[in-house]
């Protein structure tokens, strides 16, 4: 039998993460004696200390979650191309010589989940809500799937001046997507004609979307309410074959997903993305393909028992 290793999740907070449940059942199914720990890493100093454990081999590999997905790129020895474009990593692999390499499995996991759930969806236009880590991963996923037009809006892009000076807007542009002003439903007096015109771009493009991805934490248990992101989608003008995907998976039914389902649209939460990115991490660490369905059932059972995620 292979020698047991310790793998870990690094982030803050992590106490209610589903990752230990998902990874534990995966290793058991593969007959591997590995263990998985969620390690709370609230400060930069503690992150450096965790890296010392990685280099020494005390931790064999790690997942990374908020708030450290960008910071770890400055601490590793190599950055895989999967993490270069989004500028963030969620997997750290240790070589035999102790060198650390950063990967991003979020984009591939999301692309695989959308392809599996909506195999017949048109690849003409995708719209993404959010410009943070999940939003950038969603843009990369839509590029991987071959969407010809990808529009992105963000709550931080309130005025035309914001979108011109925003680093996240520039990153979206570099990736080949269109940064669009937050549409602010119900606003009676935009601050400029340019702002008003730019906000109309989101509405016009969204009406023709075949896929809409909600890629913020809005609607997640313990986070911002989800109505603000729900209300920027022109639900009644979408085609009947539009696919709505919310990266949030707890609660199972967010305001975004509820709005889509009430109009008869196919709507899915992000549990599949979580499971698929975990599976890709396990493959990187062990060289073995873990059982997706077993991992998914374990995650669903944990949620049914009241488990939560960070």
N, C-alpha and C positions, 0 to 999 in steps of 0.2 A: 504494500500500500504506500502511496505517496506520503512524504513527510508533511505534517500539518503546518499551515502558515496562518498568520493573522493578517486579514485585510480589514480596511477601516473606511469609515466615512468621516471626513474632516469638514467642519462648518460650525455655524452658530445661528440659531439653536439647532440641535439634532435629536433631542430627547424623544420626540414622537415620530421619528423617521420610519418609514416602512422598509427601508433598505436592508436592515438586519434580517427581517422576516424573509424577504425575497432571496437574499444571498444564502441564508442558512438552508432553506429548502432546496436551492439549486445545488449546493455542495453535497447535501445528503443524497440527492437523486443521482449525482455523478459518482458517488462512492468516494468522495474526497474528504479528508479529515480537517479541512480548513474551518476557521472561525471568522466571524465578521463582527466588528465593534463600531458603534457610533461614538465618535470622540468629539466632545464639545471644545471648539477652538475659538474663543471669543476675541483673541487679540493677535496682532502680527507677531509678537514675541512667542506666543504659544504655537503659532503656525510654524515658525522656524524650528522650534523644539520638535514638532511632529516630523519635520523633514529630516532631522537628525536620526530619528527612529527609522525612517524609510531608508536612509543611506546605510544604516548599520544592519538592516535586514530584520530588525525587530518587528517592523510592519512590512509585509511583502508587496503591498500595492494599496492604492487608496482611491476612493471616489472623493470628489470635492464638490461642496455645495456652497451656497451663499454664506458669508460675503467674500469668499476667497477665490472665486473662479478666475478672476483676472490676476490677482496678486501672485498666484502660484507660477505664472509664466515667467516671473522674474527670478524664481528660485530653482527652477529645473535646469538640467544641462542641455536638453534638446526639446524642441517643440514640433510635434507632428503637424503636417499640413492641415489636418482636420481641425486643429486649434488655432492655426495662424489667421485664417480669414475672420472667424468670429471674435478673435482676440480674447478667448476664454477657454478654460479646460475643465473637464469634470472627471478625468481619469488620470492617475499617475502610475506609471509602470517602472519597476526597478530592474535594471540589468544586473547580470552576475557581478559586474565590476562596481556596482553601487551607483552607477549613473542613472539619473531619473529623466524620464521622457513623459511629456504631457500630451494627452489626446482629448478630443471632444467627440463624444459619441451621441450627443443630444440630437444633432441635425440628422444623422443617419437613422437614429431611432424614430424620430418623428416622420421622416420620409417613408420609412418602412411601414409605419402604422397607418399613415394616410393611404399608401398604395394598397395595403391589405384591406382596409375598411371601405375604401371608395375606388375600386380598381377601374371603374368606368368613367370617373370624373374627367371632364375636359381639362386640358393642360394649358388653356388660353390665358386665364387671369386668376391670380390669387391675391387676397387682401389679408394683411397681417395687422393686428392691433397690439402695439407694444414694441419698444425699441431697446429693451434691456437684454439680458442674456438669452431669455427664452425667445424674445422677438427676433434677435439676430440668428438664433438657431432655426427659427421658422423660415426666415428668408433663405438660409442655406439649404434647408430641406426642400423648399419650393424650387430653388434653382436645380437641385439634384433631380427633382421630378420633371423638370423641363418646362415649367411655366414660362410663357412668353412675356407676360407683364406681371410684376409683383409690386403692389402698392403697400406702403407702411404708414401708419399714423401712430402718434404717441401723445399721451396726456401732457408731456413736457414741451410739446411743440404748439404753444397757444397762439403765437403771433408770427407774422412773416419774418420778423427779425430773429426769432428763436430758431427757426428752421435753417436760417443762413449761417448761424454761429454755432449750432449744436454739433458736438463731436459724434454723437450717435447718428444724427442725420447724415453726416459726412461718411460714416462707416457704411450706412445703408446704401448711399450712392456708389461707393466703391464696389459694393457687392452686386451692383447692377439693378437695384430696386429703386422705386420712386418714393422719397420721403414726402408725406402729405400732412398738412396742418390738421390738428385735432378739430373735428367739425363742430363741437360745442352746440348740440341741439338746443333750440329755443332761444339762442342769443339774439337780441333784437338790434344791437348796434355794434358790429365789428369795429375794431379800432382803425381800420384803413381799408381802402378799396382792394389793395393787394391781399390783405388777410382774407377778405370776403371771397375773392376770386379763388384763392388757393384752397379755402375750405370746401368750395363747391367741387373741386377736383376729386376729393375723397368720395363724396356722394355719387358723382357721375361714374367713377370707376367701380365703386362697390356694387352698383346695380347690375353690372355685368360679370360679377365674380362667379367662378365655379367652385371655389374653395375660400372660406373665411376662417382664419385662425385667430383665436383669442389667446394672446401670448403674454398676459400680465398675471399678477397674483390676485387681481380683483375677483371677488366671489369666493376665494378660498376661505376656509374656516380660520378665523382669527385675523384675516386681512381686510382690505377695503371692500365695501359692498360692491356687488357686481353690476348694479344697474347702470353705472356710468359707461362701462364698455358695451353693455347690451344696447344702449340707446344710440350708439353711433353706427349701427348697422341698419340699412334700409330694408328691413325684413320683408315688407309687403311688396317690394319691387324685385326681389330675388327670384331667379328661376326655380322651378320645382325640383330640379336636380342639383341644386347647390348643396355642398357638403360643409357643415359647420363643425369645427374642432376646437375644443377648449383644453389648453394644457393643464388646467386645474382638474383634479380628480376627486377632491374631497371638499365639499359634499359632491355626491354623484351627480346631482342636478343643480347646476348654477343658473343664475338669471339668464345668461347667454344661451345655454343649452335649452332652457325652458322656452325661451322665445323662439328658437329654431324649431323645436319639436311641436310647439303649438301651431305652427304653420305647415306641418307635415314634412319638414326637411329632415334629412338624415343628420343626426347630431351625436357626437361622441366626445367623452372626456379623455383626459390624458393619462389614464392608468396604463394603457398599452405602451405609451412612450416611455414611462418610468421603467416598466418591465424590460423593454427592448434595450434601453441604454444600459441597464444592469447586466443583461445577457452579453452585450458587446464588451463590457468591462471584464466579465468572467472569462470570455474567450481570449482577451488580451493577456490576462494573468495566467491562465491555466492551459491554453491551447485546446480547450474542450468546449463544444457547443452545448449550452445548458438547455433544459426543457422549458420553453416559453409557457406552455399551458399550465404546467405544474407551478411555475413561479406566479403566473397570473392568478390562479386559484388561491394560492397562499395570500397574495396581496388583497384579494377580494374578501377572503375570510377575516383578515385582520381588520379591514375597514368595517365589515359587518359587526365585529366585536367592539367597535368604537375606536379602533386605531386611527391615528392621524399622521400627517406628514408635516415636514417643515417647509 
